[in-house]
Amino acid sequence: MTSAALQWIAVLAMAVDHVGYLLFPEIPLLRAFGRISFPIFSFLLAEGFRHTSDRKKYALRLAVFAVLSELPYELFLYGPERLGTLFPMKNILFSLLLAFGALWCAERGGGFFFGAALLALGAELGGFSYGAYGVALPLCFYFCSRAFLGEEKNEDAGWKRGLLAAALLTACTVLYCAAHGSMFQIWAVFAAVPLFFYNGKRGRRMPRYFFYVFYPAHLLFLVLLNVLVLP
Protein backbone atom coordinates (compact mmCIF):
# COMPACT_ATOMS: atom_id res chain seq x y z
CA MET A 1 0.00 0.00 0.00
CA THR A 2 1.44 3.36 -1.06
CA SER A 3 1.50 6.58 0.94
CA ALA A 4 -1.06 7.94 -1.54
CA ALA A 5 -3.49 5.17 -0.60
CA LEU A 6 -2.89 5.86 3.09
CA GLN A 7 -3.58 9.53 2.51
CA TRP A 8 -6.93 8.85 0.88
CA ILE A 9 -7.93 6.43 3.65
CA ALA A 10 -7.06 9.01 6.31
CA VAL A 11 -9.02 11.78 4.56
CA LEU A 12 -12.04 9.51 4.08
CA ALA A 13 -11.96 8.38 7.72
CA MET A 14 -11.67 11.99 8.90
CA ALA A 15 -14.66 13.07 6.80
CA VAL A 16 -16.75 10.13 8.04
CA ASP A 17 -15.80 10.98 11.62
CA HIS A 18 -16.90 14.60 11.22
CA VAL A 19 -20.16 13.61 9.52
CA GLY A 20 -20.87 11.27 12.42
CA TYR A 21 -20.01 13.90 15.03
CA LEU A 22 -22.17 16.71 13.65
CA LEU A 23 -24.95 15.08 11.65
CA PHE A 24 -25.38 11.53 12.92
CA PRO A 25 -24.23 11.32 16.56
CA GLU A 26 -26.65 8.42 17.05
CA ILE A 27 -24.44 6.23 14.80
CA PRO A 28 -21.26 5.62 16.86
CA LEU A 29 -19.77 3.39 14.15
CA LEU A 30 -19.04 6.47 12.05
CA ARG A 31 -16.96 8.00 14.83
CA ALA A 32 -15.30 4.67 15.56
CA PHE A 33 -14.16 4.39 11.93
CA GLY A 34 -12.92 7.96 12.10
CA ARG A 35 -10.49 7.07 14.90
CA ILE A 36 -8.08 5.57 12.37
CA SER A 37 -7.53 8.91 10.64
CA PHE A 38 -5.16 10.59 13.10
CA PRO A 39 -2.72 7.65 13.42
CA ILE A 40 -2.45 7.52 9.64
CA PHE A 41 -1.92 11.28 9.42
CA SER A 42 0.74 10.92 12.12
CA PHE A 43 2.49 8.23 10.12
CA LEU A 44 2.35 10.32 6.94
CA LEU A 45 3.73 13.32 8.84
CA ALA A 46 6.71 11.27 10.02
CA GLU A 47 7.30 10.00 6.47
CA GLY A 48 6.88 13.49 5.05
CA PHE A 49 9.36 14.86 7.55
CA ARG A 50 11.95 12.31 6.46
CA HIS A 51 11.46 12.83 2.73
CA THR A 52 10.56 16.49 2.23
CA SER A 53 13.11 18.62 0.42
CA ASP A 54 12.23 21.79 2.36
CA ARG A 55 11.18 21.39 5.98
CA LYS A 56 10.77 25.10 6.57
CA LYS A 57 8.16 25.31 3.80
CA TYR A 58 6.46 22.20 5.13
CA ALA A 59 6.22 23.71 8.62
CA LEU A 60 5.09 27.07 7.24
CA ARG A 61 2.37 25.35 5.22
CA LEU A 62 1.11 23.59 8.34
CA ALA A 63 1.16 26.84 10.31
CA VAL A 64 -0.67 28.92 7.70
CA PHE A 65 -3.44 26.41 7.15
CA ALA A 66 -3.73 25.72 10.86
CA VAL A 67 -4.59 29.39 11.39
CA LEU A 68 -6.95 29.44 8.41
CA SER A 69 -8.70 26.27 9.61
CA GLU A 70 -9.31 27.37 13.18
CA LEU A 71 -12.44 29.42 12.53
CA PRO A 72 -14.14 26.64 10.51
CA TYR A 73 -13.13 24.15 13.19
CA GLU A 74 -14.54 26.32 15.98
CA LEU A 75 -17.79 26.71 14.05
CA PHE A 76 -17.93 22.97 13.56
CA LEU A 77 -17.14 22.18 17.19
CA TYR A 78 -19.12 24.86 19.04
CA GLY A 79 -21.49 26.44 16.54
CA PRO A 80 -21.89 30.09 15.47
CA GLU A 81 -22.95 31.16 18.96
CA ARG A 82 -19.34 30.86 20.15
CA LEU A 83 -17.90 33.23 17.54
CA GLY A 84 -15.80 35.98 19.06
CA THR A 85 -14.23 33.82 21.76
CA LEU A 86 -10.51 33.19 21.87
CA PHE A 87 -9.51 30.31 19.67
CA PRO A 88 -7.73 27.62 21.70
CA MET A 89 -5.88 26.22 18.67
CA LYS A 90 -7.69 22.90 18.77
CA ASN A 91 -7.72 21.90 15.12
CA ILE A 92 -5.56 18.98 14.10
CA LEU A 93 -3.10 21.03 12.03
CA PHE A 94 -1.81 22.77 15.16
CA SER A 95 -1.14 19.36 16.71
CA LEU A 96 0.66 18.20 13.58
CA LEU A 97 2.71 21.42 13.59
CA LEU A 98 3.86 20.77 17.16
CA ALA A 99 4.63 17.18 16.20
CA PHE A 100 6.68 18.40 13.24
CA GLY A 101 8.72 20.56 15.60
CA ALA A 102 9.19 17.60 17.93
CA LEU A 103 10.43 15.48 15.00
CA TRP A 104 12.95 18.19 14.19
CA CYS A 105 14.19 18.14 17.77
CA ALA A 106 14.32 14.35 17.93
CA GLU A 107 16.32 14.15 14.71
CA ARG A 108 19.04 16.34 16.19
CA GLY A 109 19.14 14.15 19.30
CA GLY A 110 21.00 14.86 22.50
CA GLY A 111 19.56 17.72 24.51
CA PHE A 112 17.05 18.41 21.77
CA PHE A 113 15.04 15.41 23.00
CA PHE A 114 14.12 17.69 25.89
CA GLY A 115 12.63 20.10 23.36
CA ALA A 116 10.50 17.32 21.89
CA ALA A 117 9.30 16.43 25.39
CA LEU A 118 8.42 20.08 26.08
CA LEU A 119 6.38 20.25 22.89
CA ALA A 120 4.47 17.13 23.91
CA LEU A 121 3.87 18.61 27.35
CA GLY A 122 2.78 21.89 25.79
CA ALA A 123 0.30 20.06 23.57
CA GLU A 124 -1.19 18.37 26.63
CA LEU A 125 -1.34 21.40 28.89
CA GLY A 126 -2.39 23.74 26.08
CA GLY A 127 -5.44 21.67 25.20
CA PHE A 128 -4.30 20.88 21.68
CA SER A 129 -6.20 18.17 19.83
CA TYR A 130 -5.00 14.75 21.11
CA GLY A 131 -2.59 16.43 23.53
CA ALA A 132 0.72 14.66 24.14
CA TYR A 133 -0.57 11.65 22.21
CA GLY A 134 -0.71 13.84 19.11
CA VAL A 135 3.02 14.56 19.40
CA ALA A 136 4.21 11.18 20.69
CA LEU A 137 2.57 9.14 17.94
CA PRO A 138 4.42 10.79 15.00
CA LEU A 139 7.64 10.48 17.01
CA CYS A 140 7.06 6.76 17.49
CA PHE A 141 6.44 6.26 13.79
CA TYR A 142 9.54 8.29 12.95
CA PHE A 143 11.80 6.13 15.09
CA CYS A 144 10.07 3.03 13.74
CA SER A 145 11.08 4.01 10.20
CA ARG A 146 14.57 4.99 11.34
CA ALA A 147 15.03 1.52 12.81
CA PHE A 148 14.80 0.00 9.34
CA LEU A 149 16.79 2.50 7.30
CA GLY A 150 18.84 0.84 4.56
CA GLU A 151 16.79 -2.36 4.66
CA GLU A 152 14.52 -1.62 1.70
CA LYS A 153 15.73 -4.78 -0.07
CA ASN A 154 15.25 -6.95 2.98
CA GLU A 155 12.06 -8.95 2.46
CA ASP A 156 11.50 -9.24 6.20
CA ALA A 157 11.94 -5.52 6.90
CA GLY A 158 8.47 -4.58 5.67
CA TRP A 159 6.44 -6.78 7.95
CA LYS A 160 8.79 -6.23 10.88
CA ARG A 161 8.34 -2.48 10.51
CA GLY A 162 4.59 -3.00 10.26
CA LEU A 163 4.53 -5.03 13.46
CA LEU A 164 6.64 -2.47 15.30
CA ALA A 165 4.38 0.35 14.12
CA ALA A 166 1.31 -1.60 15.25
CA ALA A 167 2.85 -2.25 18.67
CA LEU A 168 3.78 1.42 19.17
CA LEU A 169 0.36 2.57 18.02
CA THR A 170 -1.36 0.16 20.40
CA ALA A 171 0.83 1.16 23.35
CA CYS A 172 0.32 4.90 22.79
CA THR A 173 -3.42 4.49 22.29
CA VAL A 174 -3.90 2.36 25.40
CA LEU A 175 -1.99 4.93 27.46
CA TYR A 176 -4.09 7.73 25.98
CA CYS A 177 -7.32 5.89 26.80
CA ALA A 178 -6.15 5.16 30.33
CA ALA A 179 -5.15 8.78 30.91
CA HIS A 180 -8.53 10.07 29.73
CA GLY A 181 -10.67 7.41 31.38
CA SER A 182 -12.33 6.45 28.10
CA MET A 183 -11.81 3.62 25.64
CA PHE A 184 -13.30 5.51 22.70
CA GLN A 185 -9.92 6.16 21.06
CA ILE A 186 -9.05 2.46 21.21
CA TRP A 187 -10.55 2.09 17.72
CA ALA A 188 -7.43 3.90 16.49
CA VAL A 189 -5.47 0.65 16.79
CA PHE A 190 -7.21 -0.56 13.62
CA ALA A 191 -5.09 1.95 11.69
CA ALA A 192 -2.36 -0.67 12.13
CA VAL A 193 -3.99 -2.71 9.34
CA PRO A 194 -3.32 -0.28 6.45
CA LEU A 195 -0.01 0.77 8.01
CA PHE A 196 1.12 -2.86 8.11
CA PHE A 197 0.70 -3.07 4.33
CA TYR A 198 2.60 0.15 3.61
CA ASN A 199 5.22 -0.62 0.96
CA GLY A 200 7.34 2.51 1.29
CA LYS A 201 6.32 3.81 -2.13
CA ARG A 202 4.82 7.21 -2.84
CA GLY A 203 2.16 6.33 -5.39
CA ARG A 204 0.00 8.91 -7.10
CA ARG A 205 -0.56 11.40 -4.29
CA MET A 206 -3.39 13.90 -4.17
CA PRO A 207 -2.42 17.47 -5.15
CA ARG A 208 -0.15 19.04 -2.52
CA TYR A 209 -2.68 21.51 -1.19
CA PHE A 210 -5.77 19.32 -1.52
CA PHE A 211 -5.87 18.16 2.09
CA TYR A 212 -5.04 21.61 3.46
CA VAL A 213 -7.95 23.14 1.52
CA PHE A 214 -10.31 20.20 2.00
CA TYR A 215 -9.90 20.24 5.78
CA PRO A 216 -11.46 23.67 6.49
CA ALA A 217 -13.75 23.48 3.43
CA HIS A 218 -15.48 20.27 4.45
CA LEU A 219 -15.93 21.58 8.00
CA LEU A 220 -17.65 24.70 6.70
CA PHE A 221 -19.79 22.61 4.37
CA LEU A 222 -20.95 20.41 7.24
CA VAL A 223 -21.73 23.45 9.40
CA LEU A 224 -23.80 25.02 6.63
CA LEU A 225 -25.54 21.72 5.94
CA ASN A 226 -26.38 21.36 9.61
CA VAL A 227 -27.67 24.93 9.97
CA LEU A 228 -29.48 25.43 6.67
CA VAL A 229 -30.64 21.98 5.62
CA LEU A 230 -30.88 19.93 8.80
CA PRO A 231 -32.04 22.40 11.49
N, C-alpha and C positions, 0 to 999 in steps of 0.2 A: 504494500500500500504506500503510495507516494505522499509527500507532504501536501500536495494539492488536494488529494482525496481527504486527508485529515482536516484540512482547512474547511472544506465544504461540509463535512460532518459536524464540525464545531459550530459553524454558522447556523446550520439547520437546527441543531440541538438548542442553541441559544434562542433562536426565534420561537421554537416550540415552547421553550420554558417561559418566555415572556408572554406568549399568547395564553398559556395556562394560568400565569399569575394574574393577568389583568382581565381576561375575558371569560375564562373557564376555571375558576378556582375550585369548582366542585369535581374536577377531573385531576386527581393528584398524579396520575401516570404521566401527564404532560410535563409537570415540574420534575418528576423523577428522571425522565429521559433527559431533560435539560441539564441535569447535574453533570453530565459527561463533558459539557462544553468547556468549562474552565480548565480542567486538567489537560485537555487537548490544546487549548490556547497557550497554556503554560509550556507545554512541550514544544510547540511551534515557536514560542518566544525564545526558548533556550537554543533551538536550532537556528533561528534567525540571528541571534546574537553571535553564534559561532561562524556563520557564513556571510553575514552582511559585509559589504565593502566599505560602508561608511556608518559607523555606529553613532556618530553625532547627529546625522540626519535621521537615523532610525529613532533615536531618543526624542529629537525635536518633533518628528511626526507624531509620536505617541503623545507628547505634551500638548501640541496644538489641538489635536482632535479630542484629547481628554477634556480640555477646556470647552471646546465647542459642543461636546456631548453632554455636559453636565446639566444644562437647562432641560433638554429633552428627557434626560434620565430622572431629574427631579419631578418633572411633570408626570412621567410614567409612574414613579414610585409614590408620590404624595398627592398628585392632582393639582389643578390650577389654583386651588385655594391657598396653597403654600408658596406661591410666587412672592418674591421679595424677601424671603428669608435667606440667611447665609448658606451658601452651598457647602456641604461638608465633604466634597470631593469623593463621592461614593461610587461613581461609575467605574467600570472594570478597567478602563484605560489608565486611570490613575494608579491602580494596583499593579498593572503590567509595567508602568513607567518606573515605579519603585523597584519592582523585581528586576528590571533592566539595569538599574543602578547597582543593585545587589550583585548581579552577575558580573558587572564590570569590576566591582570590588573583589569578588571571589576569584576572578581570573588573575588578578595581580597578587593574590595570596598574602601571606605574612600578616601584618597588622591590619591590612585592608579587610580581612575577615570580620574584624570588629565593626567596620563600616557596614558590611552586609547585615550583621546582626542588629545594628542600630536601625537600619531601614526596615527590617522585619518587625522590630519593636515599635517603630513609628507607625507602621501600617496597622498594628494591633491597637495601640493607644489612640491613634488618630481616627479610628472608625472607618478605615478604608475597607472597601469590599473584600471579603474573605480574610482580612487582617493579616496576621503573620503567615497563615497558611498560603495566602496569595503570593507571598515572597519566597517562602521555603520550597514550594512545589517546583517552580522553575529552576531554582538552585539544584534541587535533587536531580531533575532531568538533565541539567547541564553536566553535573558530575558523572551521571550515568553514561552519557555520550562520551565524555572524556576518558572514561575507564576502558573504552573499546576503540580508541583512536589507533589508526594504522592496521586495523583488523578487518577492513572491508572485504578482503578476499577469503577470510576465514568463514567457512560455512556455519560454524557453531556460534559465531559472534552475534548474528542477528537474533536468534532466539534467546541467547543468554542476556543480551541487552534488553530484550522484551521482558524477560522474567524479572530482571533487576528493576526496570521501570515500574512494573506491576507491583513489586514488593514495596518500593518507595512510595508509590501512590497510595497503596493500601495503608501503610504505616502513618503517613501524613494525614490521611482522611480519618482514620480511627482516632488519632490524637485530636483532630479538629472537632470531631463529633463529641468526644469525651469532654473537651474543654467547654463546649457550648451546651452540653446537656441535651443534645438532640441527635438522633440518628438519621435525620433527613439527608444530610450530605453524603451518607454512606453509598448512595447510588453512584457517586462519582467513580467508585472503583471499577465500574463497568467500562470506563474509558480505557482500561488496560487492554481490552480486546482489540480495538483498532490500533492502539499503540504497539501491541505485540507484533502486528503484521506490517509495521512500518519497514520499508526496504531501503531507506536512506536516500531515495531519489526524489527529485524536485517535482517532476510531473508538470502538467499544464496548469499553472497556478492562476487564480483569479487575478484580474487587474490589481495593481499595487494598492490603489486607494479604494478599492471596492468595499472592503470590510470597514474601513474608517468612515466612509460615507454611509454605508448600509446601517451601521450601528445606531447613530442618532436618528437616521431617517425612519427606520422601522419602529423605533420607540415613539416618534411623533405620529406616525401613521396609526399605531395602536391606540394612542391617546385620543386622537380625533375620532377613530372608529368607536371607541368606548363612549365618548361624549355625544357625538352627533348621530350615530346609528343605533347604538345599544344603550340608551339612557337607563 
